[in-house]
Amino acid sequence: MPYVLLLLNILLLVAGQTVWKMGLDRAGGLRAENWLQVLFSPLILAGIGMYGLATLLWLSVLSRLPLSLAYPLQSLAYVLGILLAWRLFGEAVPLNRWIGCAVIVAGVVLISAK
């Protein structure tokens, strides 16, 4: 069960970042003259809500798993974030970032091995 909660936490973190990026793209970025409009845009507010839920899940995860295990496993959010940036936003991802993703995944496998 704690691993399911951790997976949901990761998904909510990445979803929150994704909707923030979408909201900022729609607003033309964050500037001095539009920060209030950006702050209260539906996508930014949705991302804040997702982060709130992710935080509650994280507290639940921390009550069930050691931090030395849970926190490194949460790094899979970085890998998922790069995958979404590449597929959803069409961002160019250089080879060194893909190698970094592989290192993260290898680290997660090592840390989670019993």
C-alpha positions as CSV (number, residue, x, y, z in Angstrom):
1,M,0.0,0.0,0.0
2,P,2.7,2.6,0.7
3,Y,4.1,2.1,-2.8
4,V,0.7,2.8,-4.3
5,L,0.6,6.0,-2.3
6,L,4.1,6.9,-3.4
7,L,3.1,6.3,-7.0
8,L,0.1,8.5,-6.7
9,N,2.3,11.2,-5.0
10,I,4.7,11.0,-8.0
11,L,1.9,11.2,-10.5
12,L,0.3,14.2,-8.8
13,L,3.7,16.0,-8.5
14,V,4.3,15.6,-12.2
15,A,0.7,16.4,-13.2
16,G,1.0,19.6,-11.1
17,Q,4.2,20.7,-12.8
18,T,2.6,19.9,-16.2
19,V,-0.5,22.0,-15.7
20,W,1.7,24.8,-14.3
21,K,3.7,24.7,-17.5
22,M,0.5,24.7,-19.6
23,G,-0.9,27.6,-17.6
24,L,2.3,29.6,-18.0
25,D,2.5,28.9,-21.7
26,R,-1.1,30.1,-22.2
27,A,-0.4,33.3,-20.2
28,G,2.8,34.0,-22.3
29,G,5.0,33.4,-19.2
30,L,5.2,35.1,-15.9
31,R,5.9,38.8,-16.0
32,A,5.5,41.7,-13.6
33,E,2.3,42.8,-15.4
34,N,0.5,39.5,-15.4
35,W,1.6,37.7,-12.2
36,L,-1.8,38.1,-10.5
37,Q,-3.7,36.8,-13.6
38,V,-1.3,33.9,-13.8
39,L,-1.6,33.1,-10.1
40,F,-5.4,32.8,-10.3
41,S,-5.6,31.0,-13.6
42,P,-7.5,27.7,-13.5
43,L,-4.4,25.6,-14.5
44,I,-2.2,27.2,-11.9
45,L,-4.8,26.7,-9.2
46,A,-5.3,23.1,-10.4
47,G,-1.5,22.5,-10.0
48,I,-1.6,24.0,-6.5
49,G,-4.4,21.6,-5.6
50,M,-2.5,18.7,-7.0
51,Y,0.6,19.7,-5.0
52,G,-1.6,19.9,-1.9
53,L,-2.9,16.4,-2.5
54,A,0.6,15.1,-3.2
55,T,1.8,16.6,0.1
56,L,-0.9,14.7,2.0
57,L,0.0,11.5,0.2
58,W,3.7,12.2,1.0
59,L,2.9,12.5,4.7
60,S,1.2,9.2,4.5
61,V,4.1,7.6,2.7
62,L,6.6,8.9,5.3
63,S,4.6,7.4,8.0
64,R,4.9,4.0,6.4
65,L,8.4,3.9,4.7
66,P,11.8,5.0,5.8
67,L,12.8,8.4,4.3
68,S,16.0,6.8,3.0
69,L,13.9,4.6,0.7
70,A,10.9,6.9,-0.1
71,Y,12.8,10.0,-1.1
72,P,15.1,8.3,-3.6
73,L,12.1,6.5,-5.1
74,Q,10.3,9.8,-5.5
75,S,13.1,10.8,-8.0
76,L,11.2,8.8,-10.6
77,A,9.1,12.1,-10.9
78,Y,12.1,13.6,-12.7
79,V,12.1,10.8,-15.3
80,L,8.4,11.1,-15.8
81,G,8.7,14.9,-16.1
82,I,11.3,14.6,-18.8
83,L,9.1,12.0,-20.7
84,L,6.1,14.4,-20.5
85,A,8.2,17.4,-21.6
86,W,9.4,15.4,-24.6
87,R,6.0,13.9,-25.6
88,L,3.5,16.6,-24.5
89,F,5.4,19.8,-25.1
90,G,7.7,18.6,-27.9
91,E,10.8,19.6,-26.0
92,A,14.1,18.5,-27.4
93,V,15.8,16.3,-24.8
94,P,19.5,15.9,-25.3
95,L,21.3,12.6,-24.8
96,N,22.8,13.6,-21.5
97,R,19.3,14.0,-20.0
98,W,18.3,10.6,-21.3
99,I,21.5,9.1,-19.7
100,G,20.6,11.0,-16.5
101,C,17.1,9.3,-16.6
102,A,18.8,5.9,-17.0
103,V,21.0,6.7,-14.0
104,I,18.0,7.6,-11.9
105,V,16.1,4.5,-12.9
106,A,19.2,2.4,-12.1
107,G,19.5,4.1,-8.8
108,V,15.9,3.4,-7.9
109,V,16.4,-0.3,-8.8
110,L,19.5,-0.5,-6.6
111,I,17.8,1.3,-3.7
112,S,14.7,-0.7,-3.8
113,A,16.5,-4.1,-4.1
114,K,16.3,-6.2,-1.0
